[in-house]
Amino acid sequence: MIDDEEPVLDKAIGTEIEWLPGKCLTQKLLKKKPKKGSKNAKPITKTEECESFFNFFSPPQVPDDDEDIDEDIAEQLQSQMEQDYDIGSTIRDKIIPHAVSWFTGEAVQEDDFEDLEEDDEDEDGEDDEEEEEEEGRTRKKVCV
């Protein structure tokens, strides 16, 4: 299953993000009002994990002893770690070196939008000039 000549990702260690109180993007704060007539008048607050980009930085835990895990679970872990490695490599090689271009929208070429513009016919009867003005405003909003 593993080729001895290829490098293998053994483990990944992410840096824990120290969020300001109430600002954690990986958890939702759920406030539940107490039932009427209950002794506790304070709302009940629970935190629930939610999907977030920042969960990418919490790698899966691989058991130290390979004999303890099932073969299917081992394949899932390996697949997830390979996918995480590919995503991390893409971020490192393609996004970070051009971060300013991605932020300003320069990294997205206008050729990507030509197909979309051709599909969008003048259904509402507006002139092409008006559509170009709207597109210009939209691009400005994206760049901000």
N, CA, C and O atoms as a GROMACS GRO file, in nm:
protein
  576
    1MET      N    1   0.082  -0.118   0.000
    1MET     CA    2   0.000   0.000   0.000
    1MET      C    3   0.087   0.126   0.000
    1MET      O    4   0.054   0.223  -0.068
    2ILE      N    5   0.198   0.125   0.075
    2ILE     CA    6   0.287   0.240   0.080
    2ILE      C    7   0.414   0.206   0.004
    2ILE      O    8   0.476   0.103   0.029
    3ASP      N    9   0.450   0.293  -0.089
    3ASP     CA   10   0.573   0.275  -0.166
    3ASP      C   11   0.691   0.323  -0.082
    3ASP      O   12   0.688   0.434  -0.029
    4ASP      N   13   0.793   0.240  -0.071
    4ASP     CA   14   0.909   0.274   0.013
    4ASP      C   15   0.988   0.392  -0.042
    4ASP      O   16   1.060   0.458   0.033
    5GLU      N   17   0.977   0.420  -0.172
    5GLU     CA   18   1.055   0.527  -0.233
    5GLU      C   19   0.990   0.664  -0.214
    5GLU      O   20   1.059   0.766  -0.219
    6GLU      N   21   0.860   0.669  -0.192
    6GLU     CA   22   0.791   0.797  -0.175
    6GLU      C   23   0.802   0.845  -0.031
    6GLU      O   24   0.797   0.764   0.062
    7PRO      N   25   0.816   0.977  -0.012
    7PRO     CA   26   0.816   1.027   0.126
    7PRO      C   27   0.677   1.008   0.187
    7PRO      O   28   0.575   1.023   0.119
    8VAL      N   29   0.674   0.976   0.314
    8VAL     CA   30   0.549   0.950   0.384
    8VAL      C   31   0.535   1.051   0.497
    8VAL      O   32   0.627   1.073   0.575
    9LEU      N   33   0.418   1.111   0.504
    9LEU     CA   34   0.390   1.203   0.613
    9LEU      C   35   0.361   1.121   0.738
    9LEU      O   36   0.262   1.048   0.744
   10ASP      N   37   0.448   1.132   0.837
   10ASP     CA   38   0.436   1.054   0.959
   10ASP      C   39   0.336   1.117   1.054
   10ASP      O   40   0.246   1.049   1.105
   11LYS      N   41   0.349   1.248   1.078
   11LYS     CA   42   0.253   1.318   1.161
   11LYS      C   43   0.260   1.466   1.130
   11LYS      O   44   0.359   1.516   1.076
   12ALA      N   45   0.154   1.534   1.164
   12ALA     CA   46   0.148   1.679   1.144
   12ALA      C   47   0.114   1.743   1.277
   12ALA      O   48   0.024   1.698   1.348
   13ILE      N   49   0.186   1.849   1.309
   13ILE     CA   50   0.161   1.920   1.434
   13ILE      C   51   0.122   2.062   1.399
   13ILE      O   52   0.200   2.136   1.340
   14GLY      N   53   0.001   2.100   1.436
   14GLY     CA   54  -0.045   2.235   1.410
   14GLY      C   55  -0.028   2.322   1.534
   14GLY      O   56  -0.020   2.272   1.646
   15THR      N   57  -0.023   2.451   1.512
   15THR     CA   58  -0.013   2.546   1.622
   15THR      C   59  -0.154   2.578   1.669
   15THR      O   60  -0.241   2.612   1.589
   16GLU      N   61  -0.176   2.566   1.798
   16GLU     CA   62  -0.308   2.594   1.852
   16GLU      C   63  -0.335   2.744   1.848
   16GLU      O   64  -0.252   2.825   1.888
   17ILE      N   65  -0.453   2.779   1.800
   17ILE     CA   66  -0.492   2.920   1.791
   17ILE      C   67  -0.555   2.960   1.923
   17ILE      O   68  -0.646   2.893   1.972
   18GLU      N   69  -0.507   3.067   1.980
   18GLU     CA   70  -0.563   3.118   2.105
   18GLU      C   71  -0.663   3.229   2.069
   18GLU      O   72  -0.624   3.343   2.045
   19TRP      N   73  -0.791   3.193   2.066
   19TRP     CA   74  -0.896   3.286   2.028
   19TRP      C   75  -0.930   3.378   2.145
   19TRP      O   76  -0.920   3.340   2.261
   20LEU      N   77  -0.972   3.499   2.112
   20LEU     CA   78  -1.025   3.588   2.215
   20LEU      C   79  -1.158   3.530   2.263
   20LEU      O   80  -1.225   3.460   2.187
   21PRO      N   81  -1.196   3.556   2.387
   21PRO     CA   82  -1.322   3.501   2.438
   21PRO      C   83  -1.441   3.540   2.349
   21PRO      O   84  -1.462   3.657   2.318
   22GLY      N   85  -1.518   3.439   2.309
   22GLY     CA   86  -1.636   3.461   2.227
   22GLY      C   87  -1.609   3.481   2.079
   22GLY      O   88  -1.702   3.506   2.003
   23LYS      N   89  -1.484   3.471   2.036
   23LYS     CA   90  -1.448   3.496   1.896
   23LYS      C   91  -1.401   3.371   1.822
   23LYS      O   92  -1.358   3.380   1.707
   24CYS      N   93  -1.407   3.256   1.884
   24CYS     CA   94  -1.360   3.132   1.824
   24CYS      C   95  -1.449   3.094   1.705
   24CYS      O   96  -1.570   3.079   1.721
   25LEU      N   97  -1.389   3.079   1.588
   25LEU     CA   98  -1.464   3.047   1.467
   25LEU      C   99  -1.485   2.897   1.449
   25LEU      O  100  -1.551   2.856   1.353
   26THR      N  101  -1.432   2.816   1.538
   26THR     CA  102  -1.450   2.672   1.528
   26THR      C  103  -1.559   2.620   1.621
   26THR      O  104  -1.589   2.501   1.622
   27GLN      N  105  -1.617   2.709   1.698
   27GLN     CA  106  -1.722   2.671   1.792
   27GLN      C  107  -1.837   2.770   1.786
   27GLN      O  108  -1.817   2.890   1.763
   28LYS      N  109  -1.958   2.718   1.806
   28LYS     CA  110  -2.077   2.803   1.815
   28LYS      C  111  -2.117   2.812   1.961
   28LYS      O  112  -2.112   2.714   2.035
   29LEU      N  113  -2.157   2.930   2.003
   29LEU     CA  114  -2.212   2.948   2.137
   29LEU      C  115  -2.364   2.936   2.127
   29LEU      O  116  -2.428   3.014   2.056
   30LEU      N  117  -2.419   2.842   2.197
   30LEU     CA  118  -2.563   2.823   2.198
   30LEU      C  119  -2.617   2.866   2.334
   30LEU      O  120  -2.575   2.814   2.438
   31LYS      N  121  -2.709   2.960   2.331
   31LYS     CA  122  -2.771   3.005   2.456
   31LYS      C  123  -2.914   2.955   2.458
   31LYS      O  124  -2.992   2.978   2.365
   32LYS      N  125  -2.948   2.887   2.564
   32LYS     CA  126  -3.081   2.831   2.579
   32LYS      C  127  -3.146   2.894   2.701
   32LYS      O  128  -3.089   2.894   2.810
   33LYS      N  129  -3.265   2.948   2.680
   33LYS     CA  130  -3.336   3.009   2.792
   33LYS      C  131  -3.388   2.898   2.884
   33LYS      O  132  -3.432   2.793   2.837
   34PRO      N  133  -3.383   2.923   3.014
   34PRO     CA  134  -3.434   2.821   3.106
   34PRO      C  135  -3.587   2.812   3.096
   34PRO      O  136  -3.654   2.906   3.054
   35LYS      N  137  -3.637   2.698   3.133
   35LYS     CA  138  -3.782   2.677   3.130
   35LYS      C  139  -3.848   2.767   3.233
   35LYS      O  140  -3.790   2.798   3.338
   36LYS      N  141  -3.969   2.807   3.202
   36LYS     CA  142  -4.044   2.891   3.297
   36LYS      C  143  -4.070   2.811   3.424
   36LYS      O  144  -4.105   2.693   3.419
   37GLY      N  145  -4.053   2.878   3.534
   37GLY     CA  146  -4.076   2.814   3.663
   37GLY      C  147  -3.956   2.739   3.717
   37GLY      O  148  -3.962   2.683   3.827
   38SER      N  149  -3.846   2.738   3.643
   38SER     CA  150  -3.727   2.669   3.695
   38SER      C  151  -3.655   2.760   3.794
   38SER      O  152  -3.672   2.882   3.791
   39LYS      N  153  -3.575   2.701   3.879
   39LYS     CA  154  -3.505   2.775   3.983
   39LYS      C  155  -3.389   2.857   3.924
   39LYS      O  156  -3.355   2.963   3.977
   40ASN      N  157  -3.330   2.808   3.818
   40ASN     CA  158  -3.216   2.876   3.758
   40ASN      C  159  -3.266   2.977   3.655
   40ASN      O  160  -3.326   2.939   3.555
   41ALA      N  161  -3.244   3.106   3.679
   41ALA     CA  162  -3.292   3.211   3.590
   41ALA      C  163  -3.190   3.248   3.483
   41ALA      O  164  -3.222   3.320   3.390
   42LYS      N  165  -3.067   3.199   3.496
   42LYS     CA  166  -2.964   3.232   3.398
   42LYS      C  167  -2.980   3.144   3.274
   42LYS      O  168  -3.017   3.027   3.283
   43PRO      N  169  -2.952   3.202   3.157
   43PRO     CA  170  -2.957   3.120   3.035
   43PRO      C  171  -2.844   3.016   3.036
   43PRO      O  172  -2.735   3.042   3.086
   44ILE      N  173  -2.872   2.901   2.980
   44ILE     CA  174  -2.774   2.794   2.972
   44ILE      C  175  -2.692   2.814   2.845
   44ILE      O  176  -2.748   2.827   2.736
   45THR      N  177  -2.560   2.818   2.859
   45THR     CA  178  -2.471   2.840   2.746
   45THR      C  179  -2.393   2.712   2.718
   45THR      O  180  -2.330   2.656   2.808
   46LYS      N  181  -2.397   2.667   2.592
   46LYS     CA  182  -2.323   2.549   2.551
   46LYS      C  183  -2.237   2.587   2.430
   46LYS      O  184  -2.275   2.673   2.351
   47THR      N  185  -2.124   2.524   2.418
   47THR     CA  186  -2.042   2.542   2.298
   47THR      C  187  -2.050   2.414   2.215
   47THR      O  188  -2.046   2.303   2.267
   48GLU      N  189  -2.062   2.434   2.085
   48GLU     CA  190  -2.075   2.322   1.993
   48GLU      C  191  -1.973   2.340   1.881
   48GLU      O  192  -1.957   2.450   1.828
   49GLU      N  193  -1.904   2.233   1.846
   49GLU     CA  194  -1.807   2.240   1.737
   49GLU      C  195  -1.881   2.263   1.605
   49GLU      O  196  -1.990   2.210   1.585
   50CYS      N  197  -1.822   2.342   1.517
   50CYS     CA  198  -1.880   2.365   1.386
   50CYS      C  199  -1.771   2.356   1.280
   50CYS      O  200  -1.652   2.363   1.312
   51GLU      N  201  -1.812   2.338   1.154
   51GLU     CA  202  -1.715   2.328   1.046
   51GLU      C  203  -1.649   2.463   1.024
   51GLU      O  204  -1.716   2.567   1.024
   52SER      N  205  -1.519   2.461   1.006
   52SER     CA  206  -1.444   2.584   0.987
   52SER      C  207  -1.315   2.554   0.913
   52SER      O  208  -1.260   2.444   0.923
   53PHE      N  209  -1.268   2.651   0.839
   53PHE     CA  210  -1.137   2.641   0.773
   53PHE      C  211  -1.028   2.614   0.876
   53PHE      O  212  -0.931   2.544   0.846
   54PHE      N  213  -1.042   2.668   0.994
   54PHE     CA  214  -0.938   2.657   1.096
   54PHE      C  215  -0.928   2.516   1.154
   54PHE      O  216  -0.829   2.486   1.221
   55ASN      N  217  -1.027   2.430   1.131
   55ASN     CA  218  -1.017   2.291   1.175
   55ASN      C  219  -0.910   2.216   1.096
   55ASN      O  220  -0.862   2.111   1.139
   56PHE      N  221  -0.873   2.271   0.980
   56PHE     CA  222  -0.768   2.210   0.898
   56PHE      C  223  -0.637   2.202   0.976
   56PHE      O  224  -0.555   2.113   0.953
   57PHE      N  225  -0.617   2.295   1.068
   57PHE     CA  226  -0.492   2.301   1.143
   57PHE      C  227  -0.492   2.209   1.266
   57PHE      O  228  -0.397   2.210   1.343
   58SER      N  229  -0.597   2.131   1.283
   58SER     CA  230  -0.604   2.030   1.389
   58SER      C  231  -0.598   1.893   1.323
   58SER      O  232  -0.703   1.838   1.289
   59PRO      N  233  -0.480   1.837   1.304
   59PRO     CA  234  -0.468   1.712   1.231
   59PRO      C  235  -0.530   1.596   1.308
   59PRO      O  236  -0.544   1.602   1.430
   60PRO      N  237  -0.567   1.489   1.236
   60PRO     CA  238  -0.624   1.372   1.303
   60PRO      C  239  -0.521   1.305   1.392
   60PRO      O  240  -0.401   1.306   1.363
   61GLN      N  241  -0.568   1.248   1.500
   61GLN     CA  242  -0.480   1.179   1.594
   61GLN      C  243  -0.460   1.034   1.548
   61GLN      O  244  -0.556   0.960   1.531
   62VAL      N  245  -0.336   0.997   1.528
   62VAL     CA  246  -0.303   0.861   1.486
   62VAL      C  247  -0.251   0.787   1.608
   62VAL      O  248  -0.158   0.834   1.674
   63PRO      N  249  -0.310   0.670   1.640
   63PRO     CA  250  -0.262   0.594   1.756
   63PRO      C  251  -0.116   0.552   1.739
   63PRO      O  252  -0.071   0.527   1.627
   64ASP      N  253  -0.044   0.544   1.850
   64ASP     CA  254   0.097   0.505   1.846
   64ASP      C  255   0.114   0.360   1.803
   64ASP      O  256   0.209   0.326   1.732
   65ASP      N  257   0.023   0.273   1.847
   65ASP     CA  258   0.033   0.131   1.816
   65ASP      C  259  -0.054   0.100   1.694
   65ASP      O  260  -0.176   0.115   1.700
   66ASP      N  261   0.009   0.058   1.584
   66ASP     CA  262  -0.064   0.030   1.460
   66ASP      C  263  -0.159  -0.088   1.473
   66ASP      O  264  -0.254  -0.099   1.395
   67GLU      N  265  -0.136  -0.176   1.569
   67GLU     CA  266  -0.219  -0.294   1.584
   67GLU      C  267  -0.356  -0.262   1.645
   67GLU      O  268  -0.449  -0.341   1.634
   68ASP      N  269  -0.368  -0.145   1.709
   68ASP     CA  270  -0.492  -0.109   1.777
   68ASP      C  271  -0.602  -0.061   1.682
   68ASP      O  272  -0.719  -0.058   1.720
   69ILE      N  273  -0.566  -0.024   1.559
   69ILE     CA  274  -0.668   0.032   1.470
   69ILE      C  275  -0.709  -0.066   1.362
   69ILE      O  276  -0.630  -0.151   1.319
   70ASP      N  277  -0.834  -0.053   1.320
   70ASP     CA  278  -0.891  -0.136   1.216
   70ASP      C  279  -0.832  -0.094   1.081
   70ASP      O  280  -0.789   0.020   1.065
   71GLU      N  281  -0.829  -0.185   0.985
   71GLU     CA  282  -0.772  -0.155   0.853
   71GLU      C  283  -0.849  -0.044   0.782
   71GLU      O  284  -0.788   0.041   0.717
   72ASP      N  285  -0.982  -0.045   0.792
   72ASP     CA  286  -1.063   0.060   0.729
   72ASP      C  287  -1.035   0.196   0.790
   72ASP      O  288  -1.024   0.296   0.720
   73ILE      N  289  -1.022   0.199   0.922
   73ILE     CA  290  -0.993   0.326   0.990
   73ILE      C  291  -0.853   0.374   0.952
   73ILE      O  292  -0.831   0.494   0.934
   74ALA      N  293  -0.759   0.281   0.939
   74ALA     CA  294  -0.622   0.317   0.900
   74ALA      C  295  -0.621   0.378   0.759
   74ALA      O  296  -0.551   0.476   0.734
   75GLU      N  297  -0.699   0.320   0.668
   75GLU     CA  298  -0.707   0.374   0.533
   75GLU      C  299  -0.771   0.512   0.532
   75GLU      O  300  -0.728   0.601   0.459
   76GLN      N  301  -0.876   0.531   0.615
   76GLN     CA  302  -0.940   0.662   0.624
   76GLN      C  303  -0.842   0.767   0.678
   76GLN      O  304  -0.835   0.878   0.626
   77LEU      N  305  -0.768   0.731   0.782
   77LEU     CA  306  -0.669   0.823   0.838
   77LEU      C  307  -0.562   0.858   0.736
   77LEU      O  308  -0.524   0.975   0.723
   78GLN      N  309  -0.514   0.757   0.664
   78GLN     CA  310  -0.411   0.783   0.564
   78GLN      C  311  -0.466   0.872   0.453
   78GLN      O  312  -0.398   0.964   0.408
   79SER      N  313  -0.587   0.845   0.409
   79SER     CA  314  -0.649   0.926   0.304
   79SER      C  315  -0.667   1.070   0.350
   79SER      O  316  -0.640   1.164   0.276
   80GLN      N  317  -0.714   1.088   0.474
   80GLN     CA  318  -0.734   1.222   0.527
   80GLN      C  319  -0.601   1.296   0.541
   80GLN      O  320  -0.593   1.415   0.510
   81MET      N  321  -0.499   1.226   0.587
   81MET     CA  322  -0.368   1.291   0.602
   81MET      C  323  -0.308   1.327   0.466
   81MET      O  324  -0.246   1.432   0.452
   82GLU      N  325  -0.327   1.241   0.365
   82GLU     CA  326  -0.279   1.273   0.231
   82GLU      C  327  -0.352   1.394   0.173
   82GLU      O  328  -0.292   1.480   0.110
   83GLN      N  329  -0.483   1.398   0.196
   83GLN     CA  330  -0.562   1.511   0.148
   83GLN      C  331  -0.518   1.640   0.219
   83GLN      O  332  -0.503   1.744   0.155
   84ASP      N  333  -0.498   1.633   0.349
   84ASP     CA  334  -0.451   1.750   0.424
   84ASP      C  335  -0.313   1.794   0.374
   84ASP      O  336  -0.286   1.914   0.364
   85TYR      N  337  -0.226   1.698   0.343
   85TYR     CA  338  -0.093   1.730   0.292
   85TYR      C  339  -0.104   1.802   0.158
   85TYR      O  340  -0.034   1.901   0.134
   86ASP      N  341  -0.192   1.752   0.070
   86ASP     CA  342  -0.210   1.815  -0.060
   86ASP      C  343  -0.265   1.957  -0.046
   86ASP      O  344  -0.220   2.048  -0.115
   87ILE      N  345  -0.361   1.975   0.044
   87ILE     CA  346  -0.418   2.109   0.067
   87ILE      C  347  -0.310   2.202   0.122
   87ILE      O  348  -0.296   2.315   0.076
   88GLY      N  349  -0.236   2.154   0.220
   88GLY     CA  350  -0.129   2.235   0.278
   88GLY      C  351  -0.023   2.272   0.176
   88GLY      O  352   0.026   2.385   0.176
   89SER      N  353   0.014   2.177   0.090
   89SER     CA  354   0.112   2.205  -0.014
   89SER      C  355   0.060   2.309  -0.113
   89SER      O  356   0.135   2.396  -0.157
   90THR      N  357  -0.067   2.299  -0.147
   90THR     CA  358  -0.127   2.397  -0.238
   90THR      C  359  -0.128   2.535  -0.175
   90THR      O  360  -0.094   2.634  -0.241
   91ILE      N  361  -0.166   2.542  -0.048
   91ILE     CA  362  -0.165   2.672   0.021
   91ILE      C  363  -0.023   2.728   0.023
   91ILE      O  364  -0.002   2.846  -0.006
   92ARG      N  365   0.075   2.644   0.058
   92ARG     CA  366   0.214   2.689   0.066
   92ARG      C  367   0.269   2.732  -0.070
   92ARG      O  368   0.338   2.834  -0.079
   93ASP      N  369   0.240   2.655  -0.175
   93ASP     CA  370   0.302   2.679  -0.305
   93ASP      C  371   0.228   2.780  -0.393
   93ASP      O  372   0.290   2.853  -0.470
   94LYS      N  373   0.096   2.783  -0.383
   94LYS     CA  374   0.019   2.864  -0.478
   94LYS      C  375  -0.051   2.984  -0.416
   94LYS      O  376  -0.068   3.086  -0.483
   95ILE      N  377  -0.092   2.975  -0.291
   95ILE     CA  378  -0.169   3.084  -0.230
   95ILE      C  379  -0.077   3.183  -0.160
   95ILE      O  380  -0.081   3.303  -0.188
   96ILE      N  381   0.006   3.135  -0.069
   96ILE     CA  382   0.089   3.224   0.013
   96ILE      C  383   0.183   3.312  -0.070
   96ILE      O  384   0.192   3.431  -0.042
   97PRO      N  385   0.253   3.258  -0.171
   97PRO     CA  386   0.342   3.346  -0.248
   97PRO      C  387   0.268   3.458  -0.322
   97PRO      O  388   0.328   3.560  -0.356
   98HIS      N  389   0.140   3.440  -0.347
   98HIS     CA  390   0.062   3.538  -0.421
   98HIS      C  391  -0.056   3.589  -0.338
   98HIS      O  392  -0.161   3.622  -0.393
   99ALA      N  393  -0.038   3.596  -0.208
   99ALA     CA  394  -0.148   3.631  -0.118
   99ALA      C  395  -0.208   3.767  -0.150
   99ALA      O  396  -0.330   3.782  -0.148
  100VAL      N  397  -0.126   3.865  -0.180
  100VAL     CA  398  -0.178   3.999  -0.210
  100VAL      C  399  -0.261   3.996  -0.338
  100VAL      O  400  -0.366   4.060  -0.346
  101SER      N  401  -0.215   3.922  -0.438
  101SER     CA  402  -0.290   3.912  -0.564
  101SER      C  403  -0.424   3.844  -0.542
  101SER      O  404  -0.524   3.884  -0.603
  102TRP      N  405  -0.429   3.741  -0.457
  102TRP     CA  406  -0.556   3.675  -0.427
  102TRP      C  407  -0.648   3.770  -0.352
  102TRP      O  408  -0.768   3.775  -0.379
  103PHE      N  409  -0.592   3.847  -0.259
  103PHE     CA  410  -0.672   3.940  -0.180
  103PHE      C  411  -0.730   4.050  -0.267
  103PHE      O  412  -0.846   4.087  -0.251
  104THR      N  413  -0.651   4.101  -0.360
  104THR     CA  414  -0.699   4.210  -0.446
  104THR      C  415  -0.780   4.160  -0.564
  104THR      O  416  -0.843   4.240  -0.632
  105GLY      N  417  -0.780   4.030  -0.589
  105GLY     CA  418  -0.857   3.974  -0.699
  105GLY      C  419  -0.778   3.964  -0.828
  105GLY      O  420  -0.832   3.916  -0.928
  106GLU      N  421  -0.653   4.006  -0.828
  106GLU     CA  422  -0.571   3.999  -0.948
  106GLU      C  423  -0.539   3.855  -0.987
  106GLU      O  424  -0.513   3.827  -1.104
  107ALA      N  425  -0.539   3.764  -0.892
  107ALA     CA  426  -0.504   3.625  -0.920
  107ALA      C  427  -0.613   3.555  -1.001
  107ALA      O  428  -0.585   3.458  -1.071
  108VAL      N  429  -0.735   3.604  -0.992
  108VAL     CA  430  -0.845   3.547  -1.069
  108VAL      C  431  -0.846   3.617  -1.204
  108VAL      O  432  -0.871   3.737  -1.212
  109GLN      N  433  -0.818   3.543  -1.308
  109GLN     CA  434  -0.812   3.603  -1.440
  109GLN      C  435  -0.951   3.624  -1.496
  109GLN      O  436  -1.044   3.551  -1.462
  110GLU      N  437  -0.966   3.724  -1.581
  110GLU     CA  438  -1.097   3.754  -1.639
  110GLU      C  439  -1.143   3.643  -1.732
  110GLU      O  440  -1.263   3.631  -1.757
  111ASP      N  441  -1.052   3.560  -1.783
  111ASP     CA  442  -1.089   3.450  -1.870
  111ASP      C  443  -1.181   3.353  -1.798
  111ASP      O  444  -1.264   3.287  -1.861
  112ASP      N  445  -1.168   3.343  -1.668
  112ASP     CA  446  -1.252   3.253  -1.590
  112ASP      C  447  -1.398   3.294  -1.596
  112ASP      O  448  -1.488   3.211  -1.581
  113PHE      N  449  -1.424   3.423  -1.617
  113PHE     CA  450  -1.560   3.474  -1.614
  113PHE      C  451  -1.624   3.483  -1.752
  113PHE      O  452  -1.743   3.511  -1.762
  114GLU      N  453  -1.548   3.462  -1.860
  114GLU     CA  454  -1.604   3.474  -1.994
  114GLU      C  455  -1.715   3.374  -2.018
  114GLU      O  456  -1.817   3.409  -2.077
  115ASP      N  457  -1.698   3.250  -1.974
  115ASP     CA  458  -1.802   3.149  -1.993
  115ASP      C  459  -1.928   3.186  -1.919
  115ASP      O  460  -2.038   3.165  -1.969
  116LEU      N  461  -1.914   3.242  -1.801
  116LEU     CA  462  -2.031   3.282  -1.723
  116LEU      C  463  -2.106   3.395  -1.790
  116LEU      O  464  -2.229   3.396  -1.790
  117GLU      N  465  -2.034   3.491  -1.849
  117GLU     CA  466  -2.098   3.605  -1.913
  117GLU      C  467  -2.172   3.561  -2.038
  117GLU      O  468  -2.279   3.616  -2.068
  118GLU      N  469  -2.119   3.464  -2.113
  118GLU     CA  470  -2.185   3.416  -2.233
  118GLU      C  471  -2.315   3.344  -2.198
  118GLU      O  472  -2.413   3.356  -2.272
  119ASP      N  473  -2.318   3.272  -2.088
  119ASP     CA  474  -2.438   3.201  -2.046
  119ASP      C  475  -2.545   3.296  -1.999
  119ASP      O  476  -2.664   3.266  -2.010
  120ASP      N  477  -2.507   3.409  -1.946
  120ASP     CA  478  -2.601   3.505  -1.891
  120ASP      C  479  -2.646   3.599  -2.002
  120ASP      O  480  -2.583   3.701  -2.027
  121GLU      N  481  -2.755   3.565  -2.068
  121GLU     CA  482  -2.809   3.647  -2.177
  121GLU      C  483  -2.885   3.765  -2.119
  121GLU      O  484  -2.912   3.769  -2.000
  122ASP      N  485  -2.919   3.861  -2.205
  122ASP     CA  486  -2.995   3.978  -2.163
  122ASP      C  487  -3.142   3.940  -2.143
  122ASP      O  488  -3.228   3.979  -2.222
  123GLU      N  489  -3.170   3.865  -2.039
  123GLU     CA  490  -3.305   3.821  -2.012
  123GLU      C  491  -3.394   3.934  -1.964
  123GLU      O  492  -3.513   3.936  -1.992
  124ASP      N  493  -3.336   4.030  -1.893
  124ASP     CA  494  -3.416   4.137  -1.839
  124ASP      C  495  -3.415   4.260  -1.929
  124ASP      O  496  -3.470   4.363  -1.891
  125GLY      N  497  -3.352   4.253  -2.047
  125GLY     CA  498  -3.357   4.361  -2.144
  125GLY      C  499  -3.262   4.475  -2.116
  125GLY      O  500  -3.277   4.581  -2.178
  126GLU      N  501  -3.166   4.461  -2.029
  126GLU     CA  502  -3.072   4.568  -1.999
  126GLU      C  503  -2.967   4.576  -2.108
  126GLU      O  504  -2.938   4.477  -2.175
  127ASP      N  505  -2.908   4.695  -2.126
  127ASP     CA  506  -2.801   4.714  -2.222
  127ASP      C  507  -2.673   4.651  -2.171
  127ASP      O  508  -2.656   4.630  -2.051
  128ASP      N  509  -2.582   4.621  -2.265
  128ASP     CA  510  -2.452   4.568  -2.227
  128ASP      C  511  -2.374   4.669  -2.144
  128ASP      O  512  -2.300   4.631  -2.054
  129GLU      N  513  -2.391   4.800  -2.176
  129GLU     CA  514  -2.318   4.902  -2.102
  129GLU      C  515  -2.357   4.901  -1.954
  129GLU      O  516  -2.272   4.913  -1.866
  130GLU      N  517  -2.488   4.885  -1.928
  130GLU     CA  518  -2.534   4.883  -1.789
  130GLU      C  519  -2.476   4.762  -1.717
  130GLU      O  520  -2.438   4.771  -1.600
  131GLU      N  521  -2.470   4.646  -1.787
  131GLU     CA  522  -2.415   4.527  -1.725
  131GLU      C  523  -2.268   4.546  -1.693
  131GLU      O  524  -2.220   4.502  -1.589
  132GLU      N  525  -2.194   4.612  -1.785
  132GLU     CA  526  -2.052   4.636  -1.761
  132GLU      C  527  -2.033   4.726  -1.640
  132GLU      O  528  -1.940   4.706  -1.562
  133GLU      N  529  -2.121   4.827  -1.625
  133GLU     CA  530  -2.112   4.915  -1.509
  133GLU      C  531  -2.135   4.836  -1.381
  133GLU      O  532  -2.065   4.854  -1.282
  134GLU      N  533  -2.235   4.746  -1.384
  134GLU     CA  534  -2.264   4.664  -1.266
  134GLU      C  535  -2.145   4.574  -1.235
  134GLU      O  536  -2.109   4.557  -1.118
  135GLU      N  537  -2.085   4.515  -1.339
  135GLU     CA  538  -1.970   4.428  -1.316
  135GLU      C  539  -1.855   4.506  -1.256
  135GLU      O  540  -1.785   4.456  -1.168
  136GLY      N  541  -1.834   4.628  -1.302
  136GLY     CA  542  -1.728   4.712  -1.247
  136GLY      C  543  -1.749   4.739  -1.100
  136GLY      O  544  -1.653   4.735  -1.022
  137ARG      N  545  -1.873   4.768  -1.060
  137ARG     CA  546  -1.902   4.791  -0.919
  137ARG      C  547  -1.878   4.664  -0.839
  137ARG      O  548  -1.825   4.669  -0.728
  138THR      N  549  -1.917   4.550  -0.894
  138THR     CA  550  -1.898   4.424  -0.824
  138THR      C  551  -1.749   4.396  -0.803
  138THR      O  552  -1.708   4.354  -0.696
  139ARG      N  553  -1.670   4.421  -0.905
  139ARG     CA  554  -1.526   4.396  -0.892
  139ARG      C  555  -1.465   4.485  -0.786
  139ARG      O  556  -1.377   4.443  -0.711
  140LYS      N  557  -1.512   4.611  -0.778
  140LYS     CA  558  -1.460   4.701  -0.677
  140LYS      C  559  -1.491   4.648  -0.538
  140LYS      O  560  -1.408   4.658  -0.447
  141LYS      N  561  -1.611   4.594  -0.520
  141LYS     CA  562  -1.648   4.540  -0.389
  141LYS      C  563  -1.560   4.421  -0.352
  141LYS      O  564  -1.522   4.406  -0.237
  142VAL      N  565  -1.529   4.337  -0.451
  142VAL     CA  566  -1.446   4.220  -0.425
  142VAL      C  567  -1.306   4.261  -0.384
  142VAL      O  568  -1.245   4.198  -0.298
  143CYS      N  569  -1.255   4.367  -0.445
  143CYS     CA  570  -1.118   4.410  -0.418
  143CYS      C  571  -1.102   4.476  -0.283
  143CYS      O  572  -0.991   4.483  -0.231
  144VAL      N  573  -1.209   4.526  -0.224
  144VAL     CA  574  -1.200   4.600  -0.098
  144VAL      C  575  -1.171   4.509   0.017
  144VAL      O  576  -1.160   4.555   0.130
   0.00000   0.00000   0.00000
